[in-house]
Every structure is written in C-alpha cells, then in structure tokens.
C-alpha cells in the first residue's frame, strides 16, 4: 500500500522489487504531503518523500486560436493561471499531446500539430508522458484547424506610396474572423471579409516614397501565420506632384487636375472646386475665390458668373449674390456694392455728359457754359 499524508491509504501495484505504482487519492486544496509505503498494510516506511498537490491550470485565452490543418506549426500562446514550471508540461490538441514551454505562471506556449480541418478541444496537461488526467485544465477551450489560405490576384495592383486606397484580394479558404489580415511586404493591416474567395484591405503607406517599390501581398486568417508568397505583388509609386493625381489603377499616374478642380501631392483623384470658388487652369493645387462682382453657384466651375442685374455681389467667395439692389435704385450686371456713391458713380458721369450736351444745344457752340454737379 501507499500512504499519502496521515490518513489516505491506497492500493499499490507491484512492478518490480524496486518499483510500485500508486494512484494519488483526491485532496482538498493544494499542498505537500509525505508519501510512505507498506508491504503488510500496517507498518509504513519513514522516508519523508514529498508529493505535491497543485491547483489545476486555468485557461483564459489562446492566441492565435486557429492554425493550419495541413502544415501545423502555429505557435500558440496560452494565458491563464496556476501554470507550473514542469519539464513534462503539455498542450493537448484533440488528445494529441505536444511539449509546452513555460514562460511564467500565467503564460505558456506550444506548437500545433497537423490535424484534419475543424474545431477541436484544447487543454493544458501537467504531464505529457503519464497523461495524468487529474492535472489538466478543467474548462477546455477550442482550437480551429483551417485549410491554408492562398492569394491569386489583387486589384488594383499599384498605388501611391501614401497608401490609403482599398484593394480587393482574390484567393481561397478565407473566412470571417477578427484576426483576418493582409500583409504588404512586412506591413500588416486588418482585412474586411467579403466571401470565402474575396477580402478587402486598405493599402498601408510605404516609408520610401522616392522610388517605385514592389512588395508581396499575403493573407492571414489567424493574425499570425501568412499564406505563402505567390508572385502577387503590389507596386508603390512615387507621390504625384501638387496639382496632379495618381488614379487608383496607376494608369493615370501624375495626371494634371482639370480646370474646375484641384489636387494635392499624392492624391489618387482630383477634387471639384466647391461653390464660391473656381479654377480656370489645369494642374492646380487650390481653387480661387469668386471676385467681387461675381459668384460661383456650383461645384467644379472653371470661371465665375457675373453678378446678375438687379443684384449685388459685394464680397469675394460668393456662391450666390449677396443681396438685391437697394429699393428705388437699379443695378447693372456685375454690381459690386450697395453704397450709393459707389453704386452710381458711373451712372452720374453719364448723366453729366448728357446734361452737358443738352446745354450745348441750347446756347450754341460759342457760348460759355457753367455746370455744377
């Protein structure tokens, strides 16, 4: 027999004259007890050998929680509590035990094995050799074995070094998960799931915007392991100049923005001038305010409209005339102010000329003329 502590007697199995096998009895709570043996069930040894009861490990999270079914090899980090620094510590993937690496009492790691696709039980086991089921995580987690994703094509295949444009990735074995990622060379970005053969990613910026750079595009469905490079590359171009745009396909690279629009350096498209502004020239990086006496009523205008007759346009940047003509007066096209002296300066000059001719007709060409204004 074996004695665990002072009261727990269990039967022993004889293996040899130097070995017996005992199964530890249950115990409330962790701690160490002495283990002694007896050959007659009455008299026990006094070797004072220690046996330690430990709390079973508790798993709180796995990262990643999925890995390749065909290849295996995913390094999984397990977060939890009550992990012990044991050389026999193991992870169980659907019953297949693999050596675990102790990091601290809340973290360990292990590497997944190849397995048929699907969702299977994951546990932490204290002894991978004895397979002692009394020391394992009480609440199992699940690990998903997936078919390896692949990338076949992307569109568009080129863009600005500033990034920011969406590209569509075509391939196979994609699935909807928060761990879905695209990688451009070494730069990783989140991906949006469309269907099992299509995802969408936003191109990240490239640090080197002084030259053309070509990088491989790969996909991960667990946020860690990426598909093999498959000659599907994205080409980063230099920034377009101010007043020019690149176009998302790169076919229109560094094209001058047409009149009525503007473009900043690196823009993938031009922008229409907003109401109140215009641009008569192509290849410009900003728009001009409509001058006094004019207004720009719409988007994308290459020239402003002259202020309507009967209206006043008395400031710059107007999208519509600022006010009607003052009561009792008339305003010609292009009127710039509501102030009387300024409003009728040209008209008064015309009236003075008419009055001069009228007086001249009455008195004759030789007579002296006196006119006050």
SVG drawing of the C-alpha trace seen along z (x, -y; Angstrom):
<svg xmlns="http://www.w3.org/2000/svg" viewBox="-38 -133 53 141">
<polyline fill="none" stroke="black" stroke-width="0.4" points="0.0,0.0 0.9,-3.7 0.1,-6.3 -0.4,-10.0 -0.2,-12.2 -1.6,-10.7 -4.8,-9.0 -5.1,-8.4 -4.2,-4.7 -4.4,-3.5 -3.5,-0.1 -0.2,0.2 0.6,2.2 3.8,4.3 6.1,3.6 9.5,4.9 11.4,5.3 12.3,1.6 9.1,0.1 5.4,0.0 2.7,-2.1 0.2,-4.1 -2.6,-6.4 -2.8,-9.5 -6.1,-10.0 -8.1,-13.2 -7.3,-16.0 -9.0,-19.3 -6.7,-22.2 -3.1,-22.4 -0.1,-21.5 2.6,-18.9 2.2,-15.5 4.6,-12.7 4.4,-9.5 5.2,-6.2 4.8,-2.6 3.9,0.6 4.3,4.3 2.0,5.6 -0.7,2.8 0.3,1.9 3.9,0.9 5.0,-2.0 8.3,-3.4 9.6,-6.7 11.4,-8.1 9.6,-11.5 9.4,-11.7 7.1,-14.6 4.2,-14.6 2.7,-18.0 -1.0,-18.6 -1.4,-21.6 -4.3,-23.6 -5.3,-22.6 -4.3,-25.1 -7.0,-27.5 -7.0,-28.7 -8.3,-32.3 -7.3,-32.8 -5.5,-31.4 -3.6,-33.4 -4.0,-32.6 -6.9,-30.3 -6.6,-28.8 -3.9,-27.2 -3.1,-25.4 -4.6,-21.9 -2.1,-20.6 1.1,-22.3 0.6,-22.7 3.5,-24.7 1.4,-27.5 3.0,-28.8 0.1,-29.2 0.4,-31.4 -1.8,-30.3 -2.8,-32.8 -4.3,-31.6 -3.3,-30.8 -1.7,-28.1 0.8,-27.0 3.8,-25.3 7.4,-25.1 7.5,-21.5 9.5,-19.7 6.6,-17.5 4.0,-20.3 2.0,-19.8 -0.8,-21.1 -3.5,-18.7 -4.9,-19.3 -7.8,-17.0 -5.9,-14.5 -2.6,-14.8 0.0,-15.9 2.8,-18.3 5.5,-19.7 4.7,-23.1 7.2,-25.9 6.7,-27.5 7.1,-31.3 5.6,-32.3 2.8,-31.0 0.2,-32.8 1.7,-32.2 3.0,-29.2 3.4,-28.4 3.1,-25.3 3.2,-24.5 0.2,-23.0 0.4,-19.7 -1.1,-18.9 -4.7,-17.8 -7.9,-17.4 -9.8,-20.7 -12.4,-21.6 -12.9,-22.8 -11.4,-20.6 -10.8,-20.6 -7.7,-22.2 -6.3,-21.6 -3.2,-22.1 -1.9,-18.9 0.6,-18.7 2.5,-15.5 2.6,-14.7 4.2,-11.3 1.9,-9.9 -1.2,-11.7 -2.4,-12.2 -6.0,-13.4 -6.1,-14.7 -3.8,-17.6 -5.4,-19.4 -7.4,-22.4 -11.0,-21.9 -12.6,-24.1 -11.5,-23.1 -11.0,-25.7 -11.4,-25.1 -8.7,-25.4 -9.7,-25.7 -7.7,-23.9 -8.2,-25.6 -7.3,-24.9 -4.4,-27.0 -5.5,-30.3 -4.0,-31.4 -3.8,-34.7 -4.4,-34.5 -4.9,-38.2 -5.3,-41.8 -7.0,-44.8 -5.7,-47.4 -2.1,-46.3 -0.4,-49.7 -0.9,-52.9 0.6,-55.9 3.3,-55.5 1.0,-57.3 -1.4,-54.3 -4.9,-54.7 -6.6,-53.1 -8.8,-49.9 -7.7,-46.8 -9.6,-43.6 -7.8,-40.3 -9.0,-37.2 -8.0,-33.8 -9.3,-30.8 -10.1,-29.5 -10.9,-32.9 -13.3,-33.0 -14.9,-35.7 -12.8,-36.4 -11.5,-39.4 -7.9,-38.0 -8.2,-38.4 -5.2,-40.4 -3.4,-41.5 0.4,-41.9 2.2,-44.2 5.8,-43.1 6.2,-43.4 3.4,-45.8 0.2,-44.3 -3.3,-45.7 -6.8,-44.5 -8.9,-43.0 -12.7,-43.0 -14.3,-39.7 -16.5,-39.7 -16.8,-35.9 -14.6,-32.8 -12.8,-33.9 -12.6,-37.7 -11.5,-40.2 -10.8,-43.9 -7.8,-45.7 -6.7,-49.3 -3.1,-49.7 -0.7,-51.0 1.7,-53.8 5.2,-52.9 8.1,-54.7 10.1,-55.1 8.1,-57.4 11.1,-58.5 11.1,-55.5 8.9,-52.6 8.7,-49.7 7.2,-46.3 6.0,-44.2 4.4,-40.7 0.8,-40.6 -0.2,-37.7 -3.1,-36.9 -3.5,-35.6 -6.7,-34.2 -5.3,-33.8 -3.4,-37.1 0.0,-35.3 0.6,-32.8 0.5,-34.1 -0.1,-32.5 3.0,-31.7 4.1,-34.4 2.6,-33.6 4.0,-36.3 1.1,-38.6 2.7,-41.9 1.6,-45.5 3.6,-48.3 4.1,-51.6 4.7,-54.6 6.3,-57.9 4.0,-60.7 2.3,-62.7 3.2,-66.4 0.9,-69.1 -1.9,-69.8 -1.7,-66.2 -3.4,-62.9 -2.4,-59.3 -5.6,-57.4 -6.1,-54.1 -5.0,-51.9 -1.8,-53.8 -2.7,-54.2 -3.4,-57.8 -0.3,-58.4 0.5,-62.1 -2.2,-63.4 -2.9,-67.2 -6.1,-68.0 -8.5,-69.5 -9.8,-73.1 -12.5,-73.5 -10.7,-71.1 -7.6,-70.8 -5.3,-68.0 -2.7,-67.9 0.5,-65.9 -0.2,-62.2 -3.9,-62.4 -5.4,-59.5 -8.1,-61.7 -8.9,-65.4 -11.4,-67.4 -14.1,-69.7 -13.9,-73.3 -16.7,-74.0 -19.4,-76.7 -18.0,-80.1 -14.6,-79.1 -13.4,-78.3 -10.2,-77.4 -9.6,-78.4 -6.3,-76.4 -5.4,-72.7 -2.8,-71.2 -3.5,-73.4 -3.4,-72.6 -6.1,-75.0 -9.1,-77.0 -9.7,-80.7 -12.4,-82.7 -15.0,-84.3 -14.0,-88.0 -16.3,-91.0 -19.0,-91.4 -19.1,-87.7 -20.3,-84.5 -19.7,-80.7 -23.0,-78.9 -21.9,-75.2 -19.1,-72.7 -16.3,-72.3 -16.6,-75.7 -13.7,-76.9 -15.0,-80.6 -17.4,-82.5 -20.7,-84.1 -21.1,-87.8 -23.4,-89.2 -27.0,-89.3 -28.7,-92.6 -30.8,-93.8 -28.4,-92.0 -25.3,-93.0 -22.1,-90.8 -20.2,-92.8 -17.6,-90.3 -15.3,-87.5 -16.1,-83.8 -19.9,-84.1 -21.9,-81.1 -24.9,-83.4 -25.5,-87.2 -25.3,-88.6 -28.4,-90.9 -30.9,-92.5 -30.3,-96.0 -31.3,-98.8 -35.0,-99.9 -35.5,-102.8 -32.3,-102.0 -31.3,-99.8 -28.1,-97.7 -26.4,-96.6 -24.7,-93.2 -21.5,-93.0 -22.6,-95.5 -20.1,-95.3 -21.6,-97.4 -24.8,-98.7 -23.1,-102.1 -24.9,-104.8 -21.8,-106.9 -20.0,-103.9 -23.1,-102.3 -23.9,-105.2 -20.5,-106.7 -20.5,-105.6 -24.2,-106.5 -23.6,-110.0 -20.8,-110.5 -23.1,-109.5 -25.8,-111.9 -23.3,-114.8 -22.3,-114.1 -26.0,-114.1 -26.6,-117.4 -23.6,-119.0 -24.8,-118.1 -28.3,-119.4 -26.9,-122.8 -24.6,-122.9 -27.6,-122.5 -29.5,-125.4 -26.7,-128.0 -24.7,-127.2 -21.1,-126.2 -19.7,-129.6 -21.5,-130.4 -19.9,-129.9 -21.2,-127.1 -21.4,-126.9 -22.3,-123.5 -22.4,-122.4 -22.5,-118.9"/>
</svg>
